[in-house]
């Protein structure tokens, strides 16, 4: 997995009033959970955007003063109207403890059904997996070259190796849909 470093400052004062004041100053209140401990920090909004508005999944090295903590983004809360980032939660990770993450799906190859006039549709954008953070890939690559018209590839058929998949094996990842124009010509040929 890719790693990104963000600079953070430790929050001395917590509470709603202090969080509101921090947001007015362009800072986002955040929490790092490590075992049963919680460390309250502040991130600059521009720093937080690097990990929020991207399809990539990162191990985030949060640098607070003289130490860095490897984390993953667990949750982010947004304002319901303006969609500004209100709060973030991070989970500290280590190489001896597996974590559950959602990784993006990348399709590889051109399906046979697309060459016949079908339309490839991605039905599952992310797959939930479990593993050691440093051993997890950047994305789950699924080969769709053998999909024909009306074909669907499920999680169990994707051939995902080396990582434990938590997502339901019966969930559809991608399919090749038959367009209406091809259906009507097939029906006309049958008559």
C-alpha positions in Angstrom: 0.0 0.0 0.0 1.0 3.6 -0.6 2.0 5.7 2.3 1.4 9.5 2.7 2.7 11.7 5.4 0.5 14.5 7.0 1.6 17.0 9.5 -0.6 17.3 12.6 -0.6 19.1 15.9 -1.7 17.7 19.2 -4.9 19.3 20.6 -4.6 20.5 24.1 -8.2 21.5 24.6 -11.2 19.4 23.5 -14.9 20.0 23.3 -17.5 21.5 21.0 -16.4 25.2 21.5 -12.8 24.5 20.8 -13.6 22.3 17.8 -15.8 25.1 16.3 -13.0 27.6 16.8 -10.5 25.3 15.2 -12.7 24.8 12.1 -13.0 28.6 11.7 -9.2 28.8 11.6 -9.1 26.2 8.8 -8.1 23.3 11.0 -10.0 20.0 11.3 -10.3 18.2 14.7 -9.3 14.5 14.5 -8.7 11.6 16.8 -6.2 8.8 16.6 -7.4 5.5 18.3 -4.6 3.2 19.4 -5.7 0.2 21.5 -7.7 1.9 24.3 -6.1 5.3 24.0 -7.3 8.3 22.0 -5.0 11.1 20.9 -6.7 14.3 19.8 -5.1 16.2 17.0 -5.7 19.0 14.5 -5.0 18.8 10.8 -5.0 21.6 8.2 -7.9 21.3 5.8 -5.6 21.2 2.8 -3.7 18.3 4.4 -6.9 16.3 5.1 -8.2 16.8 1.5 -5.2 14.7 0.3 -6.7 11.5 1.8 -10.4 12.3 1.6 -10.9 13.3 -2.0 -9.1 10.5 -3.7 -10.1 6.9 -4.7 -6.8 5.6 -3.4 -6.4 4.0 0.1 -3.3 5.1 2.0 -1.4 4.2 5.1 -1.3 7.7 6.7 1.8 8.6 8.6 0.6 11.4 11.0 3.6 13.4 12.1 2.9 15.1 15.5 5.9 17.0 16.7 8.8 14.5 17.0 6.9 11.2 16.5 5.1 9.7 13.5 2.1 7.3 13.9 1.1 5.0 11.0 -2.7 5.0 10.7 -5.6 4.4 8.3 -8.6 6.6 7.9 -11.5 5.1 9.8 -14.2 7.7 9.4 -14.8 11.3 8.3 -17.8 13.4 9.0 -19.1 16.2 6.7 -21.4 19.2 7.1 -24.8 18.2 5.6 -25.1 21.4 3.5 -21.7 22.7 2.7 -20.0 19.2 2.7 -17.0 20.6 4.5 -15.0 18.1 6.6 -16.0 18.4 10.2 -14.2 15.6 12.0 -11.9 12.7 11.2 -11.0 9.4 12.9 -7.8 7.5 12.4 -6.9 4.0 13.6 -3.3 3.3 14.4 -1.9 0.3 12.6 1.1 -2.0 13.0 2.7 -4.8 11.0 1.7 -7.5 13.5 -2.0 -6.9 13.6 -4.4 -7.3 10.6 -6.9 -4.6 9.7 -10.1 -4.5 7.7 -10.0 -2.0 4.8 -12.0 -1.3 1.7 -9.8 -1.3 -1.4 -10.8 0.1 -4.8 -11.6 -2.3 -7.7 -9.7 -2.0 -10.9 -10.9 -3.8 -14.0 -8.3 -5.3 -16.3 -8.9 -6.4 -19.9 -11.6 -5.8 -22.6 -14.5 -8.2 -22.2 -15.5 -10.4 -25.2 -19.1 -9.1 -24.8 -18.0 -5.5 -25.3 -16.6 -6.4 -28.7 -20.0 -7.9 -29.6 -21.7 -4.6 -28.7 -22.4 -5.0 -24.9 -21.7 -2.5 -22.2 -19.3 -3.1 -19.3 -20.8 -2.0 -16.0 -18.9 -1.8 -12.7 -21.3 -2.8 -9.9 -18.9 -3.0 -7.0 -16.4 -0.1 -6.7 -14.7 -1.3 -3.4 -14.1 -4.7 -1.9 -13.6 -5.1 1.9 -10.5 -7.1 2.7 -8.5 -8.1 5.8 -4.7 -8.3 6.1 -1.5 -6.8 7.4 -1.4 -3.2 6.1 2.1 -3.4 4.6 1.1 -6.5 2.6 -2.2 -5.2 1.2 -2.2 -4.1 -2.5 -3.2 -0.6 -3.6 -6.3 -2.0 -5.4 -8.0 -5.3 -6.2 -7.4 -6.0 -9.9 -10.1 -8.1 -11.5 -9.6 -9.6 -15.0 -12.9 -9.2 -17.0 -11.5 -10.3 -20.5 -13.6 -13.5 -20.5 -17.0 -11.9 -19.8 -19.5 -12.4 -22.6 -22.9 -10.7 -23.3 -25.1 -11.0 -20.2 -22.1 -12.3 -18.1 -21.4 -11.3 -14.5 -18.2 -11.8 -12.5 -18.7 -12.3 -8.7 -16.3 -11.9 -5.8 -15.9 -15.7 -5.5 -15.0 -16.0 -9.3 -12.6 -13.0 -9.3 -9.5 -15.1 -8.3 -8.4 -12.7 -5.6 -5.3 -14.3 -4.0 -3.0 -13.5 -1.2 -5.6 -11.5 0.9 -8.6 -12.4 2.9 -11.8 -11.1 1.3 -14.5 -10.0 3.8 -17.1 -8.9 1.1 -19.8 -11.4 0.4 -18.6 -14.0 -2.2 -22.0 -13.7 -4.1 -21.6 -9.9 -4.6 -21.4 -9.0 -8.3 -18.2 -7.0 -9.3 -18.9 -6.3 -13.0 -21.2 -7.4 -15.8 -21.6 -7.0 -19.5 -25.1 -5.8 -20.2 -26.9 -6.5 -23.5 -28.1 -3.2 -25.0 -31.8 -2.9 -26.0 -30.8 -2.6 -29.7 -29.0 -6.0 -29.6 -32.0 -7.6 -27.7 -34.4 -6.5 -30.4 -32.3 -7.9 -33.2 -31.9 -11.2 -31.4 -35.6 -11.4 -30.9 -36.3 -10.6 -34.5 -33.8 -13.3 -35.6 -35.7 -15.9 -33.5 -39.1 -15.2 -35.2 
